[in-house]
C-alpha cells in the first residue's frame, strides 16, 4: 500500500470525484449487506480502538476506510510523547462514538508500514479515508488541536465520501465483527449507482444524465446535485486546449465566456480560490446578461466544492459585495 496525501480542503479532479463516488457506493453496499444479513451493525466501544499489523492492514484499515475514517496512531513502547498522546486519542475515539476508528501501529513491530508512510519520527498520526492516506500531525499535540483536526476529518468523510460512521452499542460484545450502520436502500440508489458506473467508465455524458434522472424525481437530492455539478464540470473541460483557454482569458479580461472557461480549468486543477476570484472580478467588470451568466457559473462551482467549505463561504461574501 502506497499512501498518498489527500487535502481535506479538496482538490477537484476526475480521480478524486471517482474515488468519492466509489467510496459512497461501497459504504452503501456494506449497509445493504448488513441489512440483508439481519445484523444490527452495532459494535462495542472497545472495538473503536484496534491494534493493527502489516498482515492485517489491508483488512483492518484499507477496507474499513470505505465505511469510516480510520485514524492511525504510530507509536512505540519507548516513546515518551506517545504515552501522552495515545491515551488522548483512545479516549476521543470512544467519545466520538463511531465517527472514526483508531488503529494503533507499533512501529518496532511494523517497520515496513512506517517506511511506506514516510514517517521520520513518532508519535505520528495519519488517517485513511476511502483508501486515501493523509497526514494529520506529528509529535505531541494539544487536545484542542486534535479535536479540530478530527472534526475536519469527520466532516470530509461524511460530505465527500458518504462515510456516516459506525453504530456503537455500549452493551455489544467486544470483538464482534464490525458492521456498517443498517440503513434501508434509498429509492434512487439504482440511479445513483448508474451515475457512478458511468464515471468509472469515463462516460461523463451518461453520468450527467443519470444524475439528472435522480433530480427529476427528487429535486432536493444533495448527492445527485453534487455529482451533477462535478460531472458537468469535468465534461466541460474534457478535450479543451488549456494553453488556448489561458491565452484567451489573459487577452480578454472582460469576456465572460473566456473567464468562465479559465475558471473551470482553475477548479479542476485544484486552484479553488483562483477560480472563485477570477469570476468575482469578472462580475465586477461585466453587466447585464454577461454578468448574470458569470454569477450563475460561480454558483455552480460553489456546488462542486461544497457549501460548507471555508473558501465557498468567503467567496459568497465577496460575490455579495461585488453585486451590491
C-alpha positions as CSV (number, residue, x, y, z in Angstrom):
1,X,0.0,0.0,0.0
2,X,1.5,3.3,-1.1
3,X,-0.2,6.1,0.8
4,X,-0.9,9.4,-0.9
5,X,-1.8,12.7,0.6
6,X,-5.4,13.9,0.3
7,X,-6.1,17.6,1.1
8,X,-9.1,17.9,3.5
9,X,-9.9,21.1,1.7
10,X,-10.2,19.1,-1.5
11,X,-8.7,19.2,-5.0
12,X,-11.3,18.7,-7.7
13,X,-10.2,16.2,-10.3
14,X,-11.6,13.2,-12.0
15,X,-9.7,10.7,-9.8
16,X,-11.0,12.4,-6.6
17,X,-14.6,12.5,-7.9
18,X,-14.5,8.8,-8.8
19,X,-12.9,7.9,-5.5
20,X,-15.6,9.7,-3.6
21,X,-18.4,8.1,-5.7
22,X,-16.8,4.7,-5.3
23,X,-16.4,5.1,-1.6
24,X,-20.1,6.1,-1.3
25,X,-21.1,3.1,-3.3
26,X,-19.0,0.8,-1.1
27,X,-20.5,2.3,2.1
28,X,-24.0,1.8,0.7
29,X,-23.2,-1.8,-0.3
30,X,-21.9,-2.5,3.2
31,X,-25.1,-1.1,4.7
32,X,-27.2,-3.1,2.4
33,X,-25.3,-6.3,3.1
34,X,-25.7,-5.7,6.8
35,X,-29.5,-5.3,6.3
36,X,-29.7,-8.4,4.2
37,X,-27.9,-10.4,6.9
38,X,-30.2,-9.0,9.6
39,X,-27.4,-7.5,11.6
40,X,-27.8,-4.5,13.8
41,X,-24.4,-3.1,12.6
42,X,-23.5,-2.2,16.2
43,X,-20.1,-2.6,17.8
44,X,-18.8,-2.3,21.3
45,X,-17.0,0.9,22.3
46,X,-13.9,-1.3,23.0
47,X,-13.8,-2.1,19.2
48,X,-13.3,1.6,18.3
49,X,-9.6,1.1,19.2
50,X,-7.8,-1.7,17.4
51,X,-4.2,-2.9,17.1
52,X,-3.1,-3.3,13.5
53,X,-0.1,-5.0,12.0
54,X,1.3,-5.4,8.4
55,X,-0.6,-8.6,7.8
56,X,-4.0,-7.1,8.8
57,X,-3.5,-3.6,7.4
58,X,-5.4,-4.3,4.2
59,X,-8.4,-5.7,6.0
60,X,-8.4,-3.6,9.2
61,X,-7.5,-0.2,7.7
62,X,-7.9,0.0,3.9
63,X,-11.2,-2.0,3.7
64,X,-12.6,-0.4,6.8
65,X,-11.8,3.1,5.5
66,X,-14.7,2.6,3.0
67,X,-17.0,2.6,6.0
68,X,-15.5,5.0,8.4
69,X,-12.4,7.3,8.6
70,X,-9.5,5.4,10.1
71,X,-7.0,7.3,12.3
72,X,-3.6,5.6,12.6
73,X,-1.5,6.2,15.7
74,X,2.1,5.2,15.0
75,X,3.7,4.6,18.4
76,X,6.4,2.6,20.3
77,X,6.8,1.5,23.9
78,X,10.0,3.5,24.4
79,X,8.4,6.8,23.0
80,X,7.5,9.0,26.0
81,X,5.4,11.5,23.9
82,X,3.4,8.6,22.6
83,X,2.5,7.7,26.1
84,X,0.9,11.1,26.5
85,X,-0.8,11.2,23.0
86,X,-2.1,7.7,22.7
87,X,-4.5,7.8,25.7
88,X,-6.0,11.1,24.4
89,X,-6.7,9.5,21.0
90,X,-8.2,6.4,22.6
91,X,-10.4,8.5,24.8
92,X,-11.6,10.6,21.9
93,X,-12.2,7.6,19.7
94,X,-14.8,6.5,22.3
95,X,-16.1,10.0,22.8
96,X,-16.7,10.5,19.1
97,X,-18.9,7.4,19.3
98,X,-18.1,5.7,16.0
99,X,-17.4,8.7,13.8
100,X,-13.8,7.4,13.4
101,X,-11.9,4.2,14.1
102,X,-8.5,4.4,15.8
103,X,-5.9,1.9,14.6
104,X,-2.7,1.6,16.7
105,X,0.5,0.6,14.9
106,X,3.6,-0.4,16.9
107,X,6.4,0.8,14.6
108,X,9.0,-1.5,16.2
109,X,7.0,-4.5,15.0
110,X,5.9,-3.0,11.7
111,X,8.9,-1.3,10.1
112,X,7.5,-1.7,6.6
113,X,4.4,0.3,7.4
114,X,6.5,3.0,9.0
115,X,8.6,3.2,5.8
116,X,5.6,3.2,3.5
117,X,4.1,6.2,5.3
118,X,7.4,8.0,5.2
119,X,7.5,8.5,8.9
120,X,10.6,10.2,10.2
121,X,9.7,10.3,13.9
122,X,7.0,9.4,16.3
123,X,4.4,9.9,17.5
124,X,2.9,10.4,14.1
125,X,-0.8,10.3,13.3
126,X,-2.3,9.7,9.8
127,X,-5.8,9.0,8.6
128,X,-7.1,6.8,5.8
129,X,-10.4,7.8,4.1
130,X,-11.8,5.7,1.3
131,X,-8.4,4.2,0.7
132,X,-6.6,7.5,0.6
133,X,-4.0,8.3,3.2
134,X,-3.3,11.8,4.6
135,X,-1.1,13.1,7.4
136,X,-2.8,14.7,10.4
137,X,0.0,15.7,12.7
138,X,3.4,14.6,14.0
139,X,4.7,14.9,17.6
140,X,2.9,16.0,20.7
141,X,-0.3,18.0,20.1
142,X,-2.8,19.6,22.4
143,X,-6.3,18.2,22.8
144,X,-7.9,21.3,21.2
145,X,-5.8,20.9,18.1
146,X,-6.6,17.2,18.0
147,X,-10.3,17.8,18.2
148,X,-10.2,20.4,15.5
149,X,-8.3,18.0,13.2
150,X,-10.7,15.2,13.9
151,X,-13.8,17.4,13.3
152,X,-12.4,18.3,9.9
153,X,-11.7,14.6,9.2
154,X,-15.2,13.5,10.1
155,X,-16.7,16.3,8.0
156,X,-14.7,15.3,5.0
157,X,-15.6,11.7,5.4
158,X,-19.3,12.5,5.6
159,X,-19.5,15.2,2.9
160,X,-17.1,13.9,0.3
161,X,-17.3,10.1,0.8
162,X,-20.6,9.4,2.4
163,X,-18.9,7.8,5.4
164,X,-21.6,8.0,8.2
165,X,-19.5,6.1,10.8
166,X,-20.2,3.1,12.9
167,X,-23.1,2.3,15.2
168,X,-21.9,1.8,18.8
169,X,-23.9,-0.2,21.3
170,X,-22.5,0.0,24.9
171,X,-23.9,-3.5,25.5
172,X,-22.4,-5.0,22.4
173,X,-19.8,-7.8,22.9
174,X,-16.3,-6.6,22.3
175,X,-14.5,-8.2,19.4
176,X,-17.7,-8.8,17.4
177,X,-17.5,-8.4,13.6
178,X,-18.0,-4.6,12.9
179,X,-20.7,-3.8,10.5
180,X,-21.7,-0.5,8.9
181,X,-24.9,1.1,10.3
182,X,-28.0,-0.6,8.9
183,X,-29.9,1.7,6.5
184,X,-32.6,0.8,4.1
185,X,-31.8,1.2,0.4
186,X,-33.0,4.6,-0.9
187,X,-35.5,4.9,-3.7
188,X,-32.8,6.4,-6.0
189,X,-29.9,4.1,-5.2
190,X,-30.1,2.4,-8.6
191,X,-29.9,5.6,-10.5
192,X,-27.0,6.9,-8.3
193,X,-25.2,3.7,-8.9
194,X,-25.7,4.1,-12.6
195,X,-24.0,7.5,-12.4
196,X,-21.0,6.0,-10.5
197,X,-20.6,3.3,-13.1
198,X,-20.7,5.9,-15.9
199,X,-18.0,7.9,-14.2
200,X,-15.9,4.7,-13.8
201,X,-16.1,4.1,-17.5
202,X,-15.3,7.7,-18.4
203,X,-18.9,8.2,-19.8
204,X,-19.4,11.8,-18.5
205,X,-22.5,12.3,-20.6
206,X,-24.0,9.2,-19.1
207,X,-23.1,10.3,-15.6
208,X,-24.7,13.7,-16.2
209,X,-27.9,12.1,-17.5
210,X,-28.0,9.7,-14.6
211,X,-27.8,12.4,-12.0
212,X,-30.4,14.4,-13.9
213,X,-32.7,11.4,-13.8
214,X,-32.4,11.4,-10.0
215,X,-33.1,15.1,-9.7
216,X,-36.1,14.8,-12.0
217,X,-37.7,12.5,-9.4
218,X,-36.1,14.1,-6.3
219,X,-35.1,17.7,-6.9
220,X,-33.6,18.0,-3.4
221,X,-31.3,15.0,-3.5
222,X,-28.0,16.5,-2.3
223,X,-25.8,13.7,-3.5
224,X,-27.2,14.0,-7.0
225,X,-26.8,17.8,-7.0
226,X,-23.1,17.4,-6.1
227,X,-22.5,14.6,-8.5
228,X,-24.1,16.5,-11.4
229,X,-22.1,19.7,-10.7
230,X,-18.9,17.7,-10.7
231,X,-19.7,15.6,-13.8
232,X,-20.7,18.7,-15.7
233,X,-17.5,20.5,-14.8
234,X,-15.4,17.5,-15.9
235,X,-17.5,17.3,-19.1
236,X,-16.8,21.0,-19.9
237,X,-13.1,20.7,-19.6
238,X,-12.8,17.5,-21.4
239,X,-10.8,17.9,-24.7
240,X,-10.2,21.7,-24.3
241,X,-6.7,23.2,-25.1
242,X,-5.6,24.6,-21.7
243,X,-3.0,26.9,-23.2
244,X,-5.5,28.4,-25.6
245,X,-8.0,28.9,-22.8
246,X,-5.4,30.6,-20.7
247,X,-4.4,32.9,-23.6
248,X,-8.0,33.8,-24.3
249,X,-8.6,34.7,-20.7
250,X,-5.4,36.8,-20.5
251,X,-6.3,38.7,-23.7
252,X,-10.0,39.2,-22.9
253,X,-10.3,40.1,-19.2
254,X,-13.9,41.3,-19.6
255,X,-15.0,38.4,-21.8
256,X,-17.5,36.4,-19.7
257,X,-17.1,33.1,-21.6
258,X,-13.3,33.3,-21.7
259,X,-13.1,33.8,-18.0
260,X,-15.7,31.1,-17.3
261,X,-13.6,28.6,-19.3
262,X,-10.4,29.5,-17.4
263,X,-12.2,29.3,-14.0
264,X,-13.3,25.7,-14.9
265,X,-9.7,24.8,-15.5
266,X,-8.6,26.5,-12.3
267,X,-11.1,24.4,-10.3
268,X,-10.2,21.1,-12.0
269,X,-6.6,21.8,-11.3
270,X,-7.3,22.4,-7.6
271,X,-6.9,26.2,-7.7
272,X,-10.2,26.8,-6.0
273,X,-9.6,30.4,-4.8
274,X,-8.2,31.4,-8.2
275,X,-11.3,30.1,-9.9
276,X,-13.6,32.0,-7.5
277,X,-11.5,35.2,-7.6
278,X,-11.4,35.2,-11.4
279,X,-15.2,35.0,-11.6
280,X,-15.9,37.6,-8.9
281,X,-13.6,40.0,-10.7
282,X,-15.4,39.3,-13.9
283,X,-18.8,40.0,-12.2
284,X,-17.3,43.4,-11.3
285,X,-16.3,44.1,-15.0
286,X,-19.5,42.9,-16.7
287,X,-23.1,44.0,-16.9
288,X,-26.5,42.6,-17.9
289,X,-26.7,39.1,-19.3
290,X,-22.9,38.5,-19.2
291,X,-22.8,39.4,-15.5
292,X,-25.7,37.0,-14.7
293,X,-24.0,34.2,-16.7
294,X,-20.8,34.6,-14.7
295,X,-22.7,34.7,-11.4
296,X,-24.6,31.5,-12.3
297,X,-21.4,29.7,-13.2
298,X,-19.8,30.8,-9.9
299,X,-22.8,29.4,-8.0
300,X,-22.4,26.1,-9.9
301,X,-18.7,25.9,-8.8
302,X,-19.8,26.5,-5.2
303,X,-21.8,23.3,-5.5
304,X,-18.8,21.4,-6.8
305,X,-16.6,22.4,-3.8
306,X,-19.4,22.2,-1.2
307,X,-21.4,24.9,0.6
308,X,-19.6,24.4,4.0
309,X,-16.1,24.8,2.6
310,X,-14.5,28.0,4.1
311,X,-13.4,29.1,0.6
312,X,-17.0,29.0,-0.6
313,X,-18.2,30.9,2.4
314,X,-15.6,33.6,1.8
315,X,-16.4,33.8,-1.9
316,X,-20.1,34.1,-1.3
317,X,-19.4,37.2,0.8
318,X,-17.1,38.6,-1.9
319,X,-19.8,38.0,-4.5
320,X,-22.4,39.8,-2.5
321,X,-20.0,42.8,-2.2
322,X,-19.4,42.7,-5.9
323,X,-23.1,42.6,-6.7
324,X,-24.3,45.2,-4.2
